[in-house]
């Protein structure tokens, strides 16, 4: 379970070729509430995790 206001991310395990991922949102999902992580913003806020942020975010 990911609490409200927290980021979540996923990646394929080492040696893996694919992943199946699902996400259930309750109450309903609203695109107006969706926010895609911004690599530069997260890296500036959490520089100690820059490598991990780079692996788990898109340019």
Helices and strands as residue ranges (DSSP letters): G 31-33, H 39-45, G 47-49, H 50-56
